[in-house]
Amino acid sequence: QEETHTDIDLTPDGSVQKRIIKAGTGQKPVQGSKCTVHYIGTLKDGKVFDSSRDRKQTLSFIVGVKSVIPAMEISVSTMNVGEIAVIRTNHQYAFGKMGCPPRIPPEAELEFEIELLSVDEVKEAPRPDTFQDKIKKALEAKENGNEKWKKGTFRKANQAYNKALAFLQNLSEEEEELAEEVKLPIHLNLAASFLKLNQPRKAIEACRDALEIDPNNTKALFRMGQSYSDLLDFELAKQSFEKARSLDPKIDLRHELDKIEKNMKLHHEKEKKMYGGMFSK
């Protein structure tokens, strides 16, 4: 690939586009590859909302596991090691209609400058070929995650749940419907593990995946509320909790709502201290 001065469509609907800034000459990722990148994410107005370069910490992910937003995985899959590209995406391939407050507004169009630093092949057991084998392997990985959870090793549990979902990739339309019953509790467990790992944004993504299968799932709504609360987005937290309670009046929200009120007061007190003396002489 050479440097281009025009955008290349990476999706049939043109929602994800790539412009090559610097061509790469190294390896290109395949399904199951471990990719390491640097990236800078900006909003449509040019404001930076996230940068691995500023943190001086690269991002690594495995292609096909869905641990990053779709636009990131789609674009990196087309890159060669050493390549630097600018990626533009609409909300459907990023953080969805709700966005990821407070940094990313609803239905946000985003731009990423991505540099693919390395590609490593991940040695895994051969993937099962039949749908029944995929379901079996996914359930085994989920149970392994549950055992890790019971032991308090939440990062290992998170990895096991991601592995379970990876077994349920590349299904036919009919198989996708049949697999939903298996996928739903895995998404819910994944959300819970992200909360334990203090990664509320990723927990929200897992909750959204669960709600795509069951829009009225109270566990997904409850954990989404917890995630927004951790992000100090108290309004969206309340909305999620109240919707969960409307579906199941038996849900006890006193602890979570008290926690929101307490955090709101602390947040407002910090703001007062920060801005209270701005106009004093």
C-alpha atoms as a printed R data frame, in Angstrom:
    type eleno elety resid chain resno       x       y      z
1   ATOM     1    CA   GLN     A     1   0.000   0.000  0.000
2   ATOM     2    CA   GLU     A     2   1.149   3.516 -0.774
3   ATOM     3    CA   GLU     A     3   0.300   6.881  0.748
4   ATOM     4    CA   THR     A     4  -3.102   8.031 -0.467
5   ATOM     5    CA   HIS     A     5  -4.703  11.430 -0.637
6   ATOM     6    CA   THR     A     6  -8.238  10.068 -0.865
7   ATOM     7    CA   ASP     A     7 -10.335   8.140  1.651
8   ATOM     8    CA   ILE     A     8 -10.688   4.386  1.164
9   ATOM     9    CA   ASP     A     9 -14.047   2.870  2.157
10  ATOM    10    CA   LEU     A    10 -13.516  -0.035  4.579
11  ATOM    11    CA   THR     A    11 -17.219  -0.883  4.963
12  ATOM    12    CA   PRO     A    12 -19.889  -1.352  2.272
13  ATOM    13    CA   ASP     A    13 -21.882   1.622  3.580
14  ATOM    14    CA   GLY     A    14 -18.844   3.924  3.683
15  ATOM    15    CA   SER     A    15 -19.176   4.458  7.437
16  ATOM    16    CA   VAL     A    16 -15.509   3.653  8.080
17  ATOM    17    CA   GLN     A    17 -12.900   5.302  5.870
18  ATOM    18    CA   LYS     A    18  -9.116   5.187  5.855
19  ATOM    19    CA   ARG     A    19  -6.478   7.539  4.509
20  ATOM    20    CA   ILE     A    20  -2.899   6.222  4.500
21  ATOM    21    CA   ILE     A    21  -0.430   8.786  5.847
22  ATOM    22    CA   LYS     A    22   2.620   6.523  5.786
23  ATOM    23    CA   ALA     A    23   2.734   3.161  4.031
24  ATOM    24    CA   GLY     A    24   3.827   0.104  5.986
25  ATOM    25    CA   THR     A    25   5.963  -2.726  4.665
26  ATOM    26    CA   GLY     A    26   5.548  -5.278  7.421
27  ATOM    27    CA   GLN     A    27   3.106  -8.073  8.172
28  ATOM    28    CA   LYS     A    28  -0.668  -7.653  7.852
29  ATOM    29    CA   PRO     A    29  -2.916  -9.035 10.644
30  ATOM    30    CA   VAL     A    30  -5.215 -12.036 10.220
31  ATOM    31    CA   GLN     A    31  -7.963 -13.433 12.449
32  ATOM    32    CA   GLY     A    32  -6.392 -14.255 15.808
33  ATOM    33    CA   SER     A    33  -3.378 -11.949 15.386
34  ATOM    34    CA   LYS     A    34  -2.240  -9.878 18.355
35  ATOM    35    CA   CYS     A    35  -1.893  -6.263 17.172
36  ATOM    36    CA   THR     A    36  -0.061  -3.504 19.019
37  ATOM    37    CA   VAL     A    37  -0.839   0.095 18.057
38  ATOM    38    CA   HIS     A    38  -0.456   3.714 19.015
39  ATOM    39    CA   TYR     A    39  -3.496   5.916 18.420
40  ATOM    40    CA   ILE     A    40  -4.878   9.407 18.896
41  ATOM    41    CA   GLY     A    41  -8.685   9.740 19.008
42  ATOM    42    CA   THR     A    42 -10.343  13.067 18.230
43  ATOM    43    CA   LEU     A    43 -13.888  14.385 17.999
44  ATOM    44    CA   LYS     A    44 -15.246  16.072 14.869
45  ATOM    45    CA   ASP     A    45 -14.135  19.480 16.218
46  ATOM    46    CA   GLY     A    46 -10.554  18.220 16.585
47  ATOM    47    CA   LYS     A    47 -10.626  17.827 20.369
48  ATOM    48    CA   VAL     A    48  -8.536  14.868 21.568
49  ATOM    49    CA   PHE     A    49 -10.573  12.498 23.767
50  ATOM    50    CA   ASP     A    50  -7.998   9.721 24.103
51  ATOM    51    CA   SER     A    51  -4.342   9.211 23.166
52  ATOM    52    CA   SER     A    52  -2.086   6.238 23.817
53  ATOM    53    CA   ARG     A    53   0.855   8.458 22.898
54  ATOM    54    CA   ASP     A    54   0.018  10.932 25.664
55  ATOM    55    CA   ARG     A    55  -0.205   8.033 28.116
56  ATOM    56    CA   LYS     A    56   3.010   6.573 26.658
57  ATOM    57    CA   GLN     A    57   1.298   3.190 26.693
58  ATOM    58    CA   THR     A    58   0.512   1.161 23.575
59  ATOM    59    CA   LEU     A    59  -2.771  -0.684 23.005
60  ATOM    60    CA   SER     A    60  -2.755  -4.413 22.213
61  ATOM    61    CA   PHE     A    61  -5.725  -6.507 21.126
62  ATOM    62    CA   ILE     A    62  -6.493  -9.761 19.327
63  ATOM    63    CA   VAL     A    63  -8.305  -9.526 15.994
64  ATOM    64    CA   GLY     A    64 -11.702 -11.213 16.231
65  ATOM    65    CA   VAL     A    65 -12.182 -10.962 20.002
66  ATOM    66    CA   LYS     A    66 -14.102  -7.641 19.810
67  ATOM    67    CA   SER     A    67 -12.216  -6.035 22.685
68  ATOM    68    CA   VAL     A    68 -11.974  -2.712 20.816
69  ATOM    69    CA   ILE     A    69 -14.541  -0.687 18.881
70  ATOM    70    CA   PRO     A    70 -15.411  -2.136 15.439
71  ATOM    71    CA   ALA     A    71 -13.812   0.755 13.516
72  ATOM    72    CA   MET     A    72 -10.461   0.082 15.207
73  ATOM    73    CA   GLU     A    73 -10.529  -3.646 14.429
74  ATOM    74    CA   ILE     A    74 -11.769  -3.181 10.855
75  ATOM    75    CA   SER     A    75  -9.129  -0.582 10.015
76  ATOM    76    CA   VAL     A    76  -6.144  -2.255 11.702
77  ATOM    77    CA   SER     A    77  -7.010  -5.492  9.871
78  ATOM    78    CA   THR     A    78  -6.249  -3.689  6.588
79  ATOM    79    CA   MET     A    79  -2.905  -2.215  7.708
80  ATOM    80    CA   ASN     A    80   0.694  -3.383  7.409
81  ATOM    81    CA   VAL     A    81   3.195  -3.056 10.251
82  ATOM    82    CA   GLY     A    82   4.726   0.416 10.110
83  ATOM    83    CA   GLU     A    83   1.659   1.951  8.494
84  ATOM    84    CA   ILE     A    84   0.163   5.164  9.845
85  ATOM    85    CA   ALA     A    85  -3.393   5.960  8.788
86  ATOM    86    CA   VAL     A    86  -6.212   8.334  9.633
87  ATOM    87    CA   ILE     A    87  -9.540   6.582 10.225
88  ATOM    88    CA   ARG     A    88 -12.927   8.289 10.154
89  ATOM    89    CA   THR     A    89 -15.986   6.507 11.517
90  ATOM    90    CA   ASN     A    90 -19.593   7.234 12.362
91  ATOM    91    CA   HIS     A    91 -21.148   6.286 15.693
92  ATOM    92    CA   GLN     A    92 -22.374   2.887 14.487
93  ATOM    93    CA   TYR     A    93 -18.817   1.558 14.321
94  ATOM    94    CA   ALA     A    94 -17.651   3.441 17.415
95  ATOM    95    CA   PHE     A    95 -19.586   4.116 20.641
96  ATOM    96    CA   GLY     A    96 -23.159   3.945 19.333
97  ATOM    97    CA   LYS     A    97 -26.103   6.285 19.760
98  ATOM    98    CA   MET     A    98 -25.440   6.899 23.454
99  ATOM    99    CA   GLY     A    99 -21.743   7.711 23.036
100 ATOM   100    CA   CYS     A   100 -19.511   7.329 26.086
101 ATOM   101    CA   PRO     A   101 -20.064  10.379 28.317
102 ATOM   102    CA   PRO     A   102 -18.561  12.599 29.429
103 ATOM   103    CA   ARG     A   103 -15.794  12.512 26.825
104 ATOM   104    CA   ILE     A   104 -17.714  11.202 23.799
105 ATOM   105    CA   PRO     A   105 -21.160  12.701 23.040
106 ATOM   106    CA   PRO     A   106 -24.108  10.727 21.582
107 ATOM   107    CA   GLU     A   107 -23.882   9.692 17.912
108 ATOM   108    CA   ALA     A   108 -20.344  11.076 17.710
109 ATOM   109    CA   GLU     A   109 -18.325  10.935 14.497
110 ATOM   110    CA   LEU     A   110 -14.721  10.169 15.412
111 ATOM   111    CA   GLU     A   111 -11.286  10.299 13.843
112 ATOM   112    CA   PHE     A   112  -8.289   8.189 14.807
113 ATOM   113    CA   GLU     A   113  -4.655   8.412 13.789
114 ATOM   114    CA   ILE     A   114  -3.402   4.836 14.126
115 ATOM   115    CA   GLU     A   115   0.105   3.422 13.796
116 ATOM   116    CA   LEU     A   116   0.409  -0.364 13.590
117 ATOM   117    CA   LEU     A   117   3.560  -1.182 15.550
118 ATOM   118    CA   SER     A   118   3.607  -4.984 15.531
119 ATOM   119    CA   VAL     A   119   1.670  -8.138 14.663
120 ATOM   120    CA   ASP     A   120   2.177 -11.410 16.516
121 ATOM   121    CA   GLU     A   121   0.466 -14.696 15.859
122 ATOM   122    CA   VAL     A   122  -1.376 -16.054 18.897
123 ATOM   123    CA   LYS     A   123  -0.958 -19.779 19.334
124 ATOM   124    CA   GLU     A   124  -4.338 -21.197 20.229
125 ATOM   125    CA   ALA     A   125  -5.984 -24.577 20.024
126 ATOM   126    CA   PRO     A   126  -7.659 -25.190 16.656
127 ATOM   127    CA   ARG     A   127 -11.088 -23.625 16.450
128 ATOM   128    CA   PRO     A   128 -13.971 -26.115 16.366
129 ATOM   129    CA   ASP     A   129 -15.621 -26.505 13.007
130 ATOM   130    CA   THR     A   130 -19.191 -27.432 13.880
131 ATOM   131    CA   PHE     A   131 -21.739 -25.167 15.544
132 ATOM   132    CA   GLN     A   132 -22.249 -27.709 18.336
133 ATOM   133    CA   ASP     A   133 -18.505 -27.753 19.056
134 ATOM   134    CA   LYS     A   134 -18.391 -23.947 19.116
135 ATOM   135    CA   ILE     A   135 -21.218 -23.845 21.654
136 ATOM   136    CA   LYS     A   136 -19.512 -26.498 23.771
137 ATOM   137    CA   LYS     A   137 -16.158 -24.670 23.748
138 ATOM   138    CA   ALA     A   138 -17.854 -21.346 24.524
139 ATOM   139    CA   LEU     A   139 -19.677 -22.846 27.519
140 ATOM   140    CA   GLU     A   140 -16.447 -24.442 28.777
141 ATOM   141    CA   ALA     A   141 -14.644 -21.096 28.530
142 ATOM   142    CA   LYS     A   142 -17.540 -19.383 30.319
143 ATOM   143    CA   GLU     A   143 -17.424 -21.920 33.164
144 ATOM   144    CA   ASN     A   144 -13.669 -21.417 33.390
145 ATOM   145    CA   GLY     A   145 -14.343 -17.685 33.704
146 ATOM   146    CA   ASN     A   146 -16.864 -18.343 36.467
147 ATOM   147    CA   GLU     A   147 -14.286 -20.382 38.392
148 ATOM   148    CA   LYS     A   148 -11.735 -17.573 38.046
149 ATOM   149    CA   TRP     A   149 -14.409 -15.132 39.266
150 ATOM   150    CA   LYS     A   150 -15.087 -17.196 42.387
151 ATOM   151    CA   LYS     A   151 -11.356 -17.114 43.166
152 ATOM   152    CA   GLY     A   152 -11.297 -13.340 42.787
153 ATOM   153    CA   THR     A   153  -8.986 -13.404 39.743
154 ATOM   154    CA   PHE     A   154 -11.148 -11.004 37.745
155 ATOM   155    CA   ARG     A   155  -8.660 -10.295 34.955
156 ATOM   156    CA   LYS     A   156  -8.379 -14.008 34.178
157 ATOM   157    CA   ALA     A   157 -12.164 -14.286 34.340
158 ATOM   158    CA   ASN     A   158 -12.435 -11.404 31.871
159 ATOM   159    CA   GLN     A   159 -10.011 -13.139 29.498
160 ATOM   160    CA   ALA     A   160 -12.012 -16.369 29.717
161 ATOM   161    CA   TYR     A   161 -15.292 -14.592 28.883
162 ATOM   162    CA   ASN     A   162 -13.658 -12.891 25.896
163 ATOM   163    CA   LYS     A   163 -12.372 -16.266 24.755
164 ATOM   164    CA   ALA     A   164 -15.882 -17.725 25.066
165 ATOM   165    CA   LEU     A   165 -17.249 -15.036 22.757
166 ATOM   166    CA   ALA     A   166 -14.392 -15.596 20.309
167 ATOM   167    CA   PHE     A   167 -15.587 -19.181 19.828
168 ATOM   168    CA   LEU     A   168 -18.951 -17.804 18.671
169 ATOM   169    CA   GLN     A   169 -17.622 -15.750 15.753
170 ATOM   170    CA   ASN     A   170 -18.386 -16.272 12.055
171 ATOM   171    CA   LEU     A   171 -21.777 -17.913 12.576
172 ATOM   172    CA   SER     A   172 -24.549 -18.149 10.013
173 ATOM   173    CA   GLU     A   173 -27.681 -16.059 10.517
174 ATOM   174    CA   GLU     A   174 -29.549 -19.077 11.832
175 ATOM   175    CA   GLU     A   175 -26.686 -20.017 14.163
176 ATOM   176    CA   GLU     A   176 -26.494 -16.432 15.467
177 ATOM   177    CA   GLU     A   177 -30.110 -16.675 16.643
178 ATOM   178    CA   LEU     A   178 -29.500 -20.028 18.287
179 ATOM   179    CA   ALA     A   179 -26.324 -18.765 19.976
180 ATOM   180    CA   GLU     A   180 -28.006 -15.740 21.571
181 ATOM   181    CA   GLU     A   181 -29.073 -17.756 24.615
182 ATOM   182    CA   VAL     A   182 -25.424 -18.668 25.213
183 ATOM   183    CA   LYS     A   183 -24.004 -15.236 24.385
184 ATOM   184    CA   LEU     A   184 -26.309 -13.247 26.678
185 ATOM   185    CA   PRO     A   185 -24.957 -14.469 30.065
186 ATOM   186    CA   ILE     A   186 -21.385 -14.210 28.749
187 ATOM   187    CA   HIS     A   187 -21.912 -10.528 27.841
188 ATOM   188    CA   LEU     A   188 -23.388  -9.949 31.296
189 ATOM   189    CA   ASN     A   189 -20.462 -11.672 33.030
190 ATOM   190    CA   LEU     A   190 -18.029  -9.737 30.850
191 ATOM   191    CA   ALA     A   191 -19.662  -6.465 31.923
192 ATOM   192    CA   ALA     A   192 -19.385  -7.455 35.579
193 ATOM   193    CA   SER     A   193 -15.696  -8.321 35.172
194 ATOM   194    CA   PHE     A   194 -14.968  -4.976 33.475
195 ATOM   195    CA   LEU     A   195 -16.595  -3.219 36.447
196 ATOM   196    CA   LYS     A   196 -14.320  -5.157 38.817
197 ATOM   197    CA   LEU     A   197 -11.341  -4.078 36.690
198 ATOM   198    CA   ASN     A   198 -12.427  -0.412 36.870
199 ATOM   199    CA   GLN     A   199 -13.111  -0.249 33.141
200 ATOM   200    CA   PRO     A   200 -16.665   1.177 33.056
201 ATOM   201    CA   ARG     A   201 -16.554   2.183 29.374
202 ATOM   202    CA   LYS     A   202 -15.859  -1.396 28.323
203 ATOM   203    CA   ALA     A   203 -18.533  -2.564 30.757
204 ATOM   204    CA   ILE     A   204 -21.021  -0.305 28.958
205 ATOM   205    CA   GLU     A   205 -20.066  -1.871 25.607
206 ATOM   206    CA   ALA     A   206 -20.676  -5.362 27.031
207 ATOM   207    CA   CYS     A   207 -24.045  -4.223 28.443
208 ATOM   208    CA   ARG     A   208 -25.035  -2.855 25.036
209 ATOM   209    CA   ASP     A   209 -24.184  -6.202 23.435
210 ATOM   210    CA   ALA     A   210 -26.435  -7.894 25.994
211 ATOM   211    CA   LEU     A   211 -29.252  -5.389 25.390
212 ATOM   212    CA   GLU     A   212 -29.073  -6.014 21.645
213 ATOM   213    CA   ILE     A   213 -30.101  -9.587 22.430
214 ATOM   214    CA   ASP     A   214 -32.566  -8.723 25.214
215 ATOM   215    CA   PRO     A   215 -33.528  -5.003 25.333
216 ATOM   216    CA   ASN     A   216 -35.320  -5.487 28.673
217 ATOM   217    CA   ASN     A   217 -32.579  -7.364 30.488
218 ATOM   218    CA   THR     A   218 -32.534  -5.920 34.004
219 ATOM   219    CA   LYS     A   219 -29.015  -7.158 34.825
220 ATOM   220    CA   ALA     A   220 -27.617  -5.362 31.764
221 ATOM   221    CA   LEU     A   221 -29.503  -2.167 32.650
222 ATOM   222    CA   PHE     A   222 -28.381  -2.379 36.285
223 ATOM   223    CA   ARG     A   223 -24.702  -2.874 35.356
224 ATOM   224    CA   MET     A   224 -24.936  -0.106 32.785
225 ATOM   225    CA   GLY     A   225 -26.220   2.143 35.569
226 ATOM   226    CA   GLN     A   226 -23.269   1.169 37.749
227 ATOM   227    CA   SER     A   227 -20.895   1.923 34.869
228 ATOM   228    CA   TYR     A   228 -22.335   5.380 34.223
229 ATOM   229    CA   SER     A   229 -22.229   6.067 37.956
230 ATOM   230    CA   ASP     A   230 -18.502   5.202 37.979
231 ATOM   231    CA   LEU     A   231 -18.047   7.629 35.055
232 ATOM   232    CA   LEU     A   232 -19.854  10.341 37.098
233 ATOM   233    CA   ASP     A   233 -22.605  10.531 34.465
234 ATOM   234    CA   PHE     A   234 -25.303  10.557 37.099
235 ATOM   235    CA   GLU     A   235 -28.239  11.327 34.792
236 ATOM   236    CA   LEU     A   236 -27.616   8.324 32.508
237 ATOM   237    CA   ALA     A   237 -26.958   6.178 35.582
238 ATOM   238    CA   LYS     A   238 -30.349   7.110 37.033
239 ATOM   239    CA   GLN     A   239 -32.072   6.463 33.689
240 ATOM   240    CA   SER     A   240 -30.586   2.966 33.500
241 ATOM   241    CA   PHE     A   241 -31.469   2.153 37.114
242 ATOM   242    CA   GLU     A   242 -35.024   3.491 36.786
243 ATOM   243    CA   LYS     A   243 -35.641   1.487 33.611
244 ATOM   244    CA   ALA     A   244 -34.408  -1.642 35.384
245 ATOM   245    CA   ARG     A   245 -36.766  -0.968 38.302
246 ATOM   246    CA   SER     A   246 -39.706  -0.306 35.956
247 ATOM   247    CA   LEU     A   247 -39.171  -3.788 34.521
248 ATOM   248    CA   ASP     A   248 -38.659  -5.415 37.923
249 ATOM   249    CA   PRO     A   249 -40.096  -3.434 40.881
250 ATOM   250    CA   LYS     A   250 -38.463  -5.885 43.304
251 ATOM   251    CA   ILE     A   251 -34.981  -4.577 42.451
252 ATOM   252    CA   ASP     A   252 -33.528  -2.762 45.460
253 ATOM   253    CA   LEU     A   253 -31.810   0.393 44.200
254 ATOM   254    CA   ARG     A   254 -31.380   2.154 47.534
255 ATOM   255    CA   HIS     A   255 -27.653   1.482 47.761
256 ATOM   256    CA   GLU     A   256 -26.947   2.547 44.171
257 ATOM   257    CA   LEU     A   257 -29.122   5.677 44.328
258 ATOM   258    CA   ASP     A   258 -27.595   6.653 47.687
259 ATOM   259    CA   LYS     A   259 -24.169   6.184 46.131
260 ATOM   260    CA   ILE     A   260 -25.130   8.479 43.223
261 ATOM   261    CA   GLU     A   261 -26.410  11.184 45.597
262 ATOM   262    CA   LYS     A   262 -23.231  10.957 47.677
263 ATOM   263    CA   ASN     A   263 -20.995  11.143 44.601
264 ATOM   264    CA   MET     A   264 -23.005  14.047 43.188
265 ATOM   265    CA   LYS     A   265 -22.490  16.019 46.405
266 ATOM   266    CA   LEU     A   266 -18.768  15.252 46.430
267 ATOM   267    CA   HIS     A   267 -18.522  16.230 42.757
268 ATOM   268    CA   HIS     A   268 -20.332  19.529 43.347
269 ATOM   269    CA   GLU     A   269 -18.198  20.288 46.401
270 ATOM   270    CA   LYS     A   270 -15.050  19.762 44.341
271 ATOM   271    CA   GLU     A   271 -16.395  22.080 41.643
272 ATOM   272    CA   LYS     A   272 -17.180  24.756 44.250
273 ATOM   273    CA   LYS     A   273 -13.664  24.547 45.654
274 ATOM   274    CA   MET     A   274 -12.202  24.654 42.162
275 ATOM   275    CA   TYR     A   275 -14.205  27.592 40.859
276 ATOM   276    CA   GLY     A   276 -15.340  29.277 44.083
277 ATOM   277    CA   GLY     A   277 -12.407  31.667 44.239
278 ATOM   278    CA   MET     A   278 -12.212  32.552 40.574
279 ATOM   279    CA   PHE     A   279 -13.848  35.961 41.007
280 ATOM   280    CA   SER     A   280 -12.752  36.734 44.558
281 ATOM   281    CA   LYS     A   281 -10.173  39.479 45.126
